Amino acid sequence: MLRKRIVIALVALIVCPTLMFAAGTVSGKVTFTGTPVKPKPIDMSKEPSCAKEHATPVTTETVVTGPNNALENVVVYISAGANDEGQVPPQAVTFEQKGCQYLPHVLVMHTNQELKVVNDDQTSHNIHPLAKVNREWNKSQPPGTPPISEKYEKAEFISVKCNVHPWMHGWFAVLNTSHYDVSKGDGGFKLPNLPPGKYTITAWHEDYGTQTADVTITGNETKDVDFTFKAKAY
Amino acid sequence: MNGLKPTRNLLGAAMGLAFAIAVSALAFAQDAPDVGPHPPQPVKPMESHIGKLTGHSGAAKMNFRRYCAGCHGELGDGNGENAPWLDPKPRDFTIATFKCRSTPTGTLPTDEDLFKSIGRGFTNSNMPIWNTLAAQERADLVAFIKTFSERWEKEKAGDPIQVPAEPPVTIESIAHGKLLFTKLECWKCHGPQGKGDGPSAATLTDSKDQPIRPYNFAAGGDDSRFKCGSTNQDIYKIFMTGVDGTPMPSFNDVIKPNDAWDLVHFLRTLQVHRHSAENEVLQAAHGVIPPYTEPVAPTPASTDNKSPSGGGN
């Protein structure tokens, strides 16, 4: 009887650490159906210092697609089950104004994570995130001035614009979790390091809306979750 | 008597029917369809403090309905019955973003900021000058405005910016202001002469996506007022706190206070039809603003070979 208990205890000791450090992955692709609006070329002639940075005119970034109907700039994140709301990453994320464009077009950050806004152009920009849940602020950033440091306390998808250059448009995705990815190129995304548990994955596109999927991780497996958005005619 | 009885019964029946209709009409009225003005939900009473005055939201309810709700709406969301005819639109108090503040961009104004805004009105808009209301009434209305957004319960007002003493108006100050106006690219919206005709002016939209025009300094005759006041201190605060909810950003992080005063002096000369100390100085200089040269700091008598640092831009 005692030996049985010792065996069970030993087995538990071996198995439990393995389970404790088990981490699964959710990965997949984001694609679209239908015909998306063609990106339009942006006329930067009113800002010659930026126009000359682009050999060919840049195009609008509301819908960016890749090969095989891939949909880019979709924020895929854990909206339930992540339990890392209090774990604010110590490093800052950077939003760059370059060639009168925002890089990246969609910047994801954790609530209360430091955001640095940098102006790499020879013209002034004003950085005007149109927050509705968080506070709305608007600051001028001439060339050669230090980065602007800010942070957002609440989760929100915030539209960002520059009033001086009306074609400039970007997004801040402020999330309660660090389990996120942004689809690029082939529309692929990957959410690693997920302990066993039940999760809700949300995929957000600035124009095509939001979709969710539920997934359960039991160990070290990789679960495949794909999202398909319906393109809009205009 | 037999003849009367049927009449009385009919009368009774008619009255009973009328009564039933009335009762059911009342009951139906309480279940009215979801249209028409809703009385605001019970909210936490708020207070305001302006100097020695204390305002109470409870005391302002009737004044708000009488004077304010027509434009700002019963719910304080800017959707009053007059709103479709107005441009700019009435302020939406539910988002607690305000144009005229002494506090940094993105922060709540002080009670005094709101008190002044009500009393002063907003030039070039339909917001009247409410100095006709007693100070206590205006203080009560400030407290009432704070009931429309829970931000007032959760956040403190921002710390008012420090406005240093104004230096003398000189042609050098004006010249420096002109240089700043160019370097900070104010002209991109306001235009080179501040007429509101800059290259980006036509595409400006406010934070509710409504078209909005930049301020035209040259218009307005001898009484050119700004949205947020009429004094040099008011102009200083406008660009050092930004006009929240509009394209006008805050320049607080990129202008030094003395430089900001130079910019104020230059901006006054853009108000070409207004008598001002600045325009007098400009006239004394024959209407010509000289190019600005950075003052060179005196080289200390030492073996240090470093070049002197001039005044900051």
Contacts between the chains, C-beta under 8 A, distances in Angstrom:
chain1	res1	chain2	res2	distance
A	46	B	199	4.8
A	46	B	200	7.1
A	123	B	185	6.8
A	124	B	184	6.4
A	124	B	185	4.2
A	124	B	188	7.4
A	126	B	247	7.1
A	126	B	249	3.9
A	127	B	249	7.8
A	128	B	207	8.0
A	128	B	247	7.1
A	128	B	249	6.7
A	130	B	207	5.5
A	132	B	95	6.8
A	135	B	106	4.2
A	135	B	107	7.1
A	136	B	95	7.8
A	136	B	97	5.4
A	136	B	106	6.3
A	136	B	207	6.2
A	136	B	244	6.4
A	136	B	245	7.0
A	137	B	104	7.9
A	137	B	105	4.4
A	137	B	106	2.9
A	137	B	242	7.6
A	137	B	244	7.3
A	137	B	250	7.4
A	138	B	105	5.5
A	138	B	106	7.8
A	138	B	242	5.1
A	138	B	244	6.6
A	138	B	246	7.9
A	138	B	247	7.5
A	138	B	248	7.2
A	138	B	249	4.3
A	138	B	250	6.4
A	139	B	105	6.3
A	139	B	242	7.2
A	139	B	249	5.3
A	139	B	250	5.3
A	139	B	252	7.9
A	139	B	253	6.4
A	140	B	184	6.8
A	140	B	249	4.2
A	140	B	250	6.8
A	140	B	251	4.9
A	140	B	253	7.9
A	140	B	254	5.8
A	141	B	254	7.2
A	142	B	183	7.0
A	142	B	184	6.0
A	142	B	185	7.2
A	142	B	254	5.6
A	145	B	253	7.3
A	145	B	254	5.3
A	148	B	253	7.0
A	163	B	189	7.2
A	163	B	200	7.0
A	163	B	204	5.9
A	163	B	205	7.9
A	163	B	247	3.3
A	163	B	249	7.5
A	164	B	185	7.1
A	164	B	188	5.1
A	164	B	189	6.8
A	164	B	200	4.9
A	164	B	247	7.9
A	165	B	200	7.2
A	166	B	200	6.9
A	166	B	203	4.0
A	166	B	204	7.8
A	166	B	205	7.9
